[in-house]
């Protein structure tokens, strides 16, 4: 039910058909390959010419790719719609919200020490945020180098195209985490892996752009 909306999607073809990019799997690599095969882009970065993929909110994809809670059989409603009581009645809350707003109901079903859990969530989200900022710095450095190369009529076109592709994939991976709603908590290990890969790709794009100008 939640994954009807909380996924990455795009509109494809003349009929603008709502499409989930999962034919190569639900990892970020599978999603990027899907769009690369279609040569699809949501928009083009104006000063670099990079065809950019804009992610929506891939909560489902991040959560289901090996996260601790998913592997333990936890579903979205277990945390975001915890059980409540009204007299003798017990039912699932329809007040869908962050588990941290009422950790006593959401987390205490499985965890006895909710203070420890909330602290762990804060640590994970702080780490993800700090790592994401470093990724942003790398992407901006790549964009700055590509702007120079794109404006240089003597730049090597093939190297600049390689830089654009690297920038495209770095931006997509960064946005996969930035657009997802948990700030890494839905799958901390995978979130940091994706951001590390995005940083690496962005630095490669920066180097390719510099090389394009030198040549």
Secondary structure, 3 states (H helix, E strand, C coil): CHHHCCCCCEEECCCCEEECCCCCCCCHHHHHHHHHHHCCCCEECCCCCCEECCCCCCHHHHHHCCCHHHHCCCCHHHHHCCEEEECCEEEECCCCCCHHHHHHHHCCCCCCCHHHHHHHHHHHHHHHHHHHHHHHHHHHHHHHHHHHHHHCCCCCHHHHHHHHHHHHHHHHHHHHHHCCCCCCHHHHHHHHHHHHHHHHHHHHHHHHHHHHHHC
